Amino acid sequence: VGLVSAACFAHLGLTVHGVDRDEVKIDLLNKGVMPIYEQDLAPLVAAGKQQGRLSFSTDLPRMVQEVDTIFIAVGTPSQEKTGAADLSHLRSVALGLAPLLSAHRYLVIKSTVPVGTSAQFSAWLREVNPAAQFTMVSNPEFLREGMAVSDFLKPDRVLLGVETPKARAHMENLYAPLSQTGTLLLFTNIVSAELIKYAANGFLATKIAFVNEMASLCDILGANIEHLVAGIGTDKRIGPGYLQPGPGFGGSCFPKDTLALQDMG
């Protein structure tokens, strides 16, 4: 999410500094080697670097001084016992950022986080630096693995949780290259944005689980699952997406996000 967002924002004309504490990963990126595979990502990163709009470093203090907006994209894996999201990586980011916020910065959480995490992030910052100057924004991602670049540049919508008119205007400006070509910028409050991400993934996972149950029923009763999918998928209220039977759902999002949604419930 972080690398794709950085490369795409640079492609849209912004100057972007990518920061990670993993020195090996940063060294690879500076050599032009992608640590992940995403369609069209490598040429996008190369173009951004060549045009001077994209750089990579482990030097967080220097980078913070050169930007007005900090996007936070770190892992939030499931806790083994409860299924709740593990926010330790996010807390580490907060503790690293807190001493550096002597001037105002917009802090935008792109990680998938439970309701209330933006408020918790603010509290972590204040614990270390009561005078820290910042505005929190929630900007959940909706990127499919393997199609992330396309999904970023041609999204169904961009979800933005803000609490002030200034924050809304600032995010409208950042995403102007997309909104000017017809992309919907959907503004909510922060709590709603945090929950919408889980609701979306929970619903899509439900569609996959449901069609697999129907496939099992088809096998027993002698019905045709492809006909069933066509029969319900052409209903505009249901739609054909995520109605393909198979082994189930996996990847880095649906399993942990359904567990975290259940934990919140």
C-alpha positions as CSV (number, residue, x, y, z in Angstrom):
1,V,0.0,0.0,0.0
2,G,2.7,2.5,0.9
3,L,4.9,1.9,-2.1
4,V,2.0,1.9,-4.6
5,S,0.6,5.1,-3.0
6,A,4.0,6.8,-3.1
7,A,4.5,5.9,-6.8
8,C,1.0,6.8,-7.8
9,F,1.1,10.2,-6.0
10,A,4.4,11.0,-7.7
11,H,2.8,10.0,-11.0
12,L,0.0,12.5,-10.3
13,G,2.6,15.3,-9.9
14,L,3.3,15.4,-6.2
15,T,6.8,15.2,-4.6
16,V,6.9,12.1,-2.4
17,H,9.4,10.8,0.0
18,G,9.1,7.1,0.9
19,V,10.4,6.2,4.4
20,D,10.9,2.7,5.9
21,R,13.1,1.5,8.7
22,D,14.0,-1.6,6.7
23,E,17.4,-0.6,5.3
24,V,17.5,-3.6,2.9
25,K,14.1,-2.6,1.4
26,I,15.2,1.0,0.9
27,D,18.5,0.0,-0.6
28,L,16.6,-2.2,-3.1
29,L,14.2,0.6,-4.1
30,N,17.1,3.0,-4.6
31,K,18.7,0.4,-6.9
32,G,15.4,0.2,-8.8
33,V,14.5,-3.3,-7.5
34,M,10.9,-3.8,-6.4
35,P,10.5,-5.7,-3.1
36,I,7.0,-6.8,-4.3
37,Y,5.3,-7.4,-7.6
38,E,2.5,-5.2,-8.8
39,Q,1.5,-4.7,-12.4
40,D,3.0,-1.4,-13.8
41,L,4.6,-0.5,-10.5
42,A,8.3,-0.8,-11.5
43,P,8.1,1.6,-14.4
44,L,6.0,4.0,-12.3
45,V,8.7,4.0,-9.6
46,A,11.5,4.5,-12.2
47,A,9.7,7.4,-13.8
48,G,9.1,9.1,-10.4
49,K,12.7,8.8,-9.5
50,Q,13.9,10.0,-12.9
51,Q,11.6,13.0,-12.7
52,G,12.8,13.9,-9.2
53,R,9.4,13.5,-7.6
54,L,10.1,10.2,-5.8
55,S,12.8,9.3,-3.3
56,F,13.4,6.6,-0.6
57,S,15.2,6.9,2.7
58,T,15.4,5.6,6.2
59,D,15.9,9.2,7.5
60,L,12.5,10.0,9.0
61,P,13.5,13.3,10.7
62,R,14.8,14.8,7.5
63,M,11.8,13.6,5.5
64,V,9.3,15.0,8.0
65,Q,10.8,18.4,7.6
66,E,10.3,18.4,3.8
67,V,6.6,17.5,3.6
68,D,3.2,18.8,4.8
69,T,1.4,15.4,4.7
70,I,2.5,12.0,6.1
71,F,0.7,8.9,4.9
72,I,1.0,6.0,7.3
73,A,0.9,2.5,5.7
74,V,2.0,-0.2,8.1
75,G,0.8,-3.8,8.8
76,T,-2.1,-4.4,11.2
77,P,-2.0,-8.2,11.5
78,S,-4.4,-10.3,13.6
79,Q,-3.6,-11.0,17.3
80,E,-3.4,-14.7,17.7
81,K,-5.7,-15.1,20.7
82,T,-8.5,-12.6,19.9
83,G,-8.3,-11.9,16.2
84,A,-8.2,-8.1,17.0
85,A,-5.9,-6.0,14.9
86,D,-2.4,-5.7,16.3
87,L,-1.5,-2.0,16.3
88,S,2.1,-2.3,17.5
89,H,3.5,-1.2,14.2
90,L,1.3,1.8,14.2
91,R,2.3,2.7,17.8
92,S,5.9,2.5,16.8
93,V,5.3,5.0,14.0
94,A,3.5,7.3,16.4
95,L,6.4,7.2,18.9
96,G,8.9,7.9,16.1
97,L,6.9,10.8,14.7
98,A,5.9,12.5,18.0
99,P,9.2,14.4,18.7
100,L,9.3,15.6,15.1
101,L,6.0,17.4,15.0
102,S,7.1,20.9,16.0
103,A,5.4,22.3,12.9
104,H,1.9,21.3,11.7
105,R,1.5,18.1,9.6
106,Y,-1.5,16.2,8.3
107,L,-1.2,12.6,9.4
108,V,-3.2,10.3,7.1
109,I,-3.7,6.7,8.2
110,K,-4.0,4.4,5.2
111,S,-3.6,1.2,7.2
112,T,-6.8,-0.8,7.9
113,V,-7.4,0.0,11.6
114,P,-10.3,-0.5,14.1
115,V,-12.7,2.2,15.0
116,G,-11.0,4.7,17.4
117,T,-7.5,4.1,16.2
118,S,-7.0,7.7,14.9
119,A,-8.0,8.9,18.4
120,Q,-5.6,6.4,19.9
121,F,-2.8,7.5,17.5
122,S,-3.3,11.1,18.7
123,A,-3.1,10.0,22.3
124,W,0.2,8.2,21.6
125,L,1.6,11.4,20.0
126,R,0.5,13.6,23.0
127,E,2.0,11.2,25.5
128,V,5.4,11.8,24.0
129,N,5.0,15.4,22.8
130,P,2.1,17.3,24.3
131,A,2.9,20.3,22.0
132,A,2.8,18.2,18.8
133,Q,1.0,20.0,15.9
134,F,-1.0,17.8,13.6
135,T,-4.4,17.0,12.1
136,M,-5.5,13.4,11.8
137,V,-7.2,12.0,8.6
138,S,-8.4,8.5,7.8
139,N,-7.9,7.4,4.2
140,P,-8.4,3.7,4.0
141,E,-7.2,1.9,0.9
142,F,-9.2,-0.3,-1.5
143,L,-6.3,-1.9,-3.5
144,R,-6.5,-5.5,-4.8
145,E,-3.3,-7.4,-4.7
146,G,-1.9,-7.5,-8.3
147,M,-4.1,-4.7,-9.4
148,A,-3.1,-2.0,-6.9
149,V,-1.8,0.6,-9.3
150,S,-4.9,0.4,-11.5
151,D,-7.1,0.5,-8.4
152,F,-5.3,3.6,-7.1
153,L,-5.4,5.6,-10.3
154,K,-8.9,4.5,-11.3
155,P,-10.8,3.9,-8.0
156,D,-14.5,3.4,-7.5
157,R,-14.1,6.1,-4.8
158,V,-11.6,7.7,-2.5
159,L,-12.7,7.5,1.1
160,L,-11.6,10.4,3.3
161,G,-12.4,10.7,7.0
162,V,-11.9,14.3,8.2
163,E,-13.0,16.4,11.1
164,T,-12.3,20.0,9.9
165,P,-13.0,22.1,6.8
166,K,-9.2,22.7,6.5
167,A,-8.5,19.0,6.4
168,R,-11.2,18.5,3.8
169,A,-9.8,21.2,1.6
170,H,-6.3,19.9,2.0
171,M,-7.2,16.3,1.0
172,E,-9.3,17.7,-1.9
173,N,-6.2,19.4,-3.2
174,L,-4.0,16.3,-2.9
175,Y,-6.6,14.1,-4.8
176,A,-7.5,16.8,-7.3
177,P,-5.8,15.0,-10.2
178,L,-8.2,12.1,-9.6
179,S,-11.4,14.1,-8.8
180,Q,-10.9,16.2,-11.9
181,T,-11.2,13.1,-14.1
182,G,-14.4,12.0,-12.4
183,T,-13.3,10.1,-9.3
184,L,-15.7,10.4,-6.4
185,L,-14.1,11.8,-3.2
186,L,-16.3,10.5,-0.4
187,F,-16.0,12.5,2.8
188,T,-17.1,11.2,6.2
189,N,-16.0,11.7,9.8
190,I,-13.0,9.7,10.9
191,V,-14.9,7.0,12.8
192,S,-17.2,6.3,9.8
193,A,-14.2,6.0,7.4
194,E,-12.5,3.5,9.8
195,L,-15.6,1.3,9.9
196,I,-16.5,1.6,6.2
197,K,-13.2,-0.2,5.3
198,Y,-14.1,-3.2,7.5
199,A,-17.7,-3.1,6.3
200,A,-16.6,-3.3,2.7
201,N,-14.2,-6.2,3.2
202,G,-16.7,-8.0,5.5
203,F,-19.4,-7.8,2.9
204,L,-17.2,-9.0,0.1
205,A,-16.0,-11.9,2.2
206,T,-19.6,-12.7,3.0
207,K,-20.5,-12.9,-0.8
208,I,-17.6,-15.3,-1.3
209,A,-18.6,-17.5,1.6
210,F,-22.3,-17.4,0.5
211,V,-21.7,-18.5,-3.0
212,N,-19.5,-21.4,-1.8
213,E,-22.4,-22.5,0.4
214,M,-24.7,-22.3,-2.6
215,A,-22.2,-24.3,-4.7
216,S,-22.3,-27.1,-2.1
217,L,-26.1,-27.0,-2.2
218,C,-26.0,-27.2,-6.0
219,D,-23.7,-30.3,-5.8
220,I,-26.2,-32.0,-3.6
221,L,-29.4,-31.0,-5.4
222,G,-28.2,-31.3,-9.0
223,A,-28.4,-27.5,-9.7
224,N,-25.9,-25.7,-11.9
225,I,-23.8,-23.1,-9.9
226,E,-22.9,-21.1,-13.0
227,H,-26.6,-20.7,-13.7
228,L,-27.3,-19.8,-10.1
229,V,-24.6,-17.1,-10.2
230,A,-26.1,-15.7,-13.4
231,G,-29.5,-15.9,-11.9
232,I,-28.7,-13.8,-8.8
233,G,-25.7,-11.8,-10.2
234,T,-27.9,-10.1,-12.8
235,D,-30.0,-8.7,-10.0
236,K,-28.8,-5.1,-9.6
237,R,-29.3,-5.3,-5.9
238,I,-26.8,-8.1,-5.7
239,G,-24.3,-7.7,-8.6
240,P,-22.0,-10.3,-10.1
241,G,-18.8,-9.4,-8.3
242,Y,-17.2,-11.8,-5.8
243,L,-19.8,-14.5,-6.6
244,Q,-17.3,-17.0,-8.1
245,P,-17.2,-20.2,-6.1
246,G,-13.7,-21.5,-5.2
247,P,-11.6,-22.4,-2.3
248,G,-12.7,-19.4,-0.3
249,F,-11.0,-16.1,0.5
250,G,-7.4,-15.5,1.6
251,G,-4.7,-12.9,1.1
252,S,-3.5,-10.2,3.4
253,C,-6.9,-8.5,4.1
254,F,-10.1,-10.6,4.2
255,P,-9.0,-13.1,6.9
256,K,-7.6,-10.6,9.3
257,D,-10.3,-7.9,8.6
258,T,-13.2,-10.3,9.2
259,L,-11.7,-11.4,12.5
260,A,-11.1,-7.7,13.5
261,L,-14.7,-6.8,12.5
262,Q,-16.0,-9.7,14.6
263,D,-13.8,-8.6,17.5
264,M,-15.2,-5.0,17.3
265,G,-18.7,-6.4,17.2
